Amino acid sequence: MPKVVGVRFRRAGKIYYFAPGNLELKIGDDVIVETSRGLEFGEVVHEAREVRDKEIVSPLKVVRRKASADDYKKLAANRQKEKEALSLCQEKIEKHKLEMKLVDVEYTFDHNKIIFFFTADGRGDFRELVKDLAAVFRTRIELRQIGVRDEAKMLGGYGPCGRGLCCTTFLGDFEPVSIRMAKEQNLSLNPTKISGICGRLMCCLRYEAERYEVAKNDAFTPGDQVITPFGEGKVIQYNKKNKSVRVELLETTKQQQFPAEEVEKKPEKNG
């Protein structure tokens, strides 16, 4: 089985796997790796481990080396160039009167390509912009349209909770979030209360969704036929907060409160 290490290129970015070769790598090591778009600077986030062949995306690229002092200087120079490219590209966008919002710029480590990330409503004709940028930078230019969630992930910020955005600090991938999750958690359906700064439903709505689903299945509803320590009865009320059930006992017709764990739903008769 091949041995791989997990490498991340952006904080909270997707993890990619590479062959470590003869290098002894540990979590936190900065490395130069070979990718489909050239050499890239990344950080080891998963130590070397063996995986099955079917878990590998072919072809498996390799880690070229641990980052050197020169690599760190080059990385810093790239970051400065990205700021300059961002400013220049914004000028070109205004010159061509394009309906697009420039979000970020990324140089590949070996300067093989410059990627400009932007958002826009629909698709536009950006060919003249690409020509202008290629004439200035004299390298390959890629314009990559992204969604508003990706924009928030790149730019960062703070959520309503006062903490850094989940997508920026630790979420590697976005998972589906639905309005049903907010409903099941008895949250206000006011869009301003359950939306993140990206304008989409907050990612954190998903965190407790599974537990609420389990709780819903374990919950009692008025009218349920149940068995209690004092005999059979009918549910009058279920208190989710303290997980207690008020039951009307069949034999006495008196109501009594029981902890939910002491009450069992009566099996339905088949046929």
Disulfide bonds with the S-S distance in Angstrom:
none
